[in-house]
Amino acid sequence: MARSFGASPTDAFFKIYFWAALPEILGGVRIGIIRAVKGVIIGQLLISIVGFGALFELYSANFLMGHFWAVLIVLFALAFTISEFLAYLERRVSYYAAKR
């Protein structure tokens, strides 16, 4: 339809296809961020000598559970905040894509 109204393939991509696909793209990015944070934490717990995994090992080995939970809660709060921001963008773009 865009082509019949004189849009070039580049115009059709950037003005129609991209905006129509953006909610699904943002949904995939949101799920990927959550899984990436989870994977980083598990990977660092298993093999890391620096970073959050080392902090988790240090705090749990020395029974510093307040520090352990503080690091864990900060990491999960960061992942949750990023996830909710991407969900908000997804809802905004979804509304915009549906109106087109």
N, C-alpha and C positions, 0 to 999 in steps of 0.2 A: 504494500500500500504506500509506504514511504517512497519507494522507487517510482510509483506511478504519479506521485505528486512532485517528482523532480529532485528527490534527495539523492545525494551521492552515497555510495556504500559507506564511506567514512562518516558522513552525517548520520546515516541510519544507525550505524554502530554506536556512536557516542551519544546520540539523542534519544534512541529508542531501546536498542538491545542491551546496552550497558545498564541503563536505569531499570529495565525490567529484570535483569539478572542480579542486581545489587543486593536485594534482600537475602537471596540464597548464598551469595558470596559472603556477606557479613555473618550469616548464621554459621557457615563453615569456619570462618575465622574465629568466631566466639567459641565454638566447640574445640577448635584446635588450641586456643590459648589455655583453656581449662586443662586439656590433656597434657599440654606442654609443661605447665607448672607442676602437675602431678608427676610427670615423668622426670623432671629435673630433681624434684625432691627425692623420689625413690632412687634414682640413679646416684645422686650424691650420697644418700644414706649407705648405699652398697659399696661404692668404690672411691669416694672422694676423700682427699686429705685436706682440702681447703674448701671454703664456701659454707653454704648452709648445712651440708651434710656433716662437715667437721664440727660445726656448732652443735648440731643435734647430738652427735656422738660425745662431745665434750660435756655438754650439759647433762645428758642422761647417765654418763659414766660417773659423774661427780654428784649426782642426785640434786642438781639445780633445776628442779621441775618448774619453778616460776619462770626462769630464763628460757627453758625449753618451750613451754607453752606460749611465751611471749613471741618468740621467733616464729613458731608455727602459726599463731593467730595473725601476725602481721603478714606473713606470706599468703595465707588464705584470704585475708581481707583485701590484699592487693589483687589477687586473682578474681575475687568476687566483684570488686569495683570495676576492673577492666571488662569483665563479662557483662555486668549490668550496663555499662556505658555502650558496649557493642550491641546489646539487646535493645537499648533505647534508639540507637542509630538505625537498627534493623526495623523497628516499628515505624520510625519516621519515614524511612525510605520505602517501606512497604505501603504505607498510606499514599505516598507520592506516586509510586509505581502503579498502584491500583487506579488512581485518578487519571492516569494517562490513558 
